[in-house]
Amino acid sequence: MEKELRVIISGGGTGGHIFPAISIANAIMEARPQAKILFVGAEGKMEMEKVPAAGYEIKGIPARGLKRPLYSLSNISVAIDYLKCRSIAKKIIKGFRPDLIVGVGGYASAAIVGMGAGCGVPVLLQEQNSFAGLVNRKNGASASRICVAYDGMERFFPAEKIILTGNPIRKDIRKATQEQKEEGFTFYSLSPQKKTIFVVGGSLGCRTLNECMKKAITSSDLFKPVEEGGKGYQAIWQCGKIYREEVMRFLQENPAPSVYCSDFIQRMDLAYAAADVVVSRAGAGTISELCVAGKCTVFVPSPVVAEDHQTHNAMALVEKDAALMIKDAEAVNEFVPCLAGLLEDEGKISRLEENIQKLAKPDAAAVIAQECLKLAEK
């Protein structure tokens, strides 16, 4: 009779950590349907809602991220909470008796991963970014295996522990068929005869990309009809929920019939399918999806994330001629000329699509799950 597999998965604080964690859990359950999986996350954060919605149990701990600069006095209370988390983590591990602990990064995973290694439980780390996060860097030496999405991660982790797996993504993201493209045009009320730009700023939204779209609508010919002397392009614009009212007021005052705007994209697969060019932030999960979808992409990395890891992520593709990048501070002025030039250069679009798809790892979750099983069942 097969031994019951027990796994703790820890991480979170942001969607960039939570959704890969859930994808890994799903892949483990596909391989071992009788497995018991327990998540550990930060109290009051997104994972406490998203993980139960995905069908998994989660325990919350009072984890908080470090403030920048690191010498900030407020980090004293963060350190005290971390010690509390260590004590809670020890009780969780003792009670659950895991065969393996998976850490996906983020401050929510610091205590449970560190305590797990100290208790002799095998630890697998999954690092999404090209510039490794602080928590994973600190725990790399005690981990048994480290799954990464980019080359050159030996500068952060012991080379013998690294395996290049890519980042887990949603199962519905794939290179679009012609039928999916047509479905995307219908779903978003777009014309199959027009070139399409997909501007996506994440679930909360991105002020910079919203300002880019506002200027493109009011001060350029990008979305004006060809018969009026414009370029005749169309767009899917995901503005984010915190900017929804502001953007909808703008569109009432500045109608743009060729622009579909929503705070949330229900069918990301169809938005990718319809798009000729995607303009996006450079989070690790988004990049992995764009590689699998094979989309010509212009990245505008967020300048306010820890250690500027979005710029590192984007540059890893730019250096392989697999994407373009505009700095956040220059985006409002560079958005229109960049897109206007790109959409008139079919050869460049094809080259970027071909090169970004070379970096795709569509089966990352399954590969990581197999590494989990190897460690847990030793």
Secondary structure by P-SEA (a helix, b strand, c coil): cccbbbbbbbccccccccaaaaaaaaaaaaacccbbbbbbbcccccccccccccbbbbbbcbbbbbccccccccaaaaaaaaaaaaaaaaaaaaaacccbbbbcccccaaaaaaaaaaaccbbbbbbccccccaaaaaacccccbbbbcccccccccccccccccccccccccccccaaaaaaaaaaacccccbbbbbbbccccccaaaaaaaaaaaccccccccccccccbbbbbccccccaaaaaaaaaaacccccbbbbcccccaaaaaaaccbbbbcccaaaaaaaaaaccccccccccccccaaaaaaaaaaaaacccccccccccccaaaaaaaaaaacaaaaaaaaaaaaaacccaaaaaaaaaaaaaaac
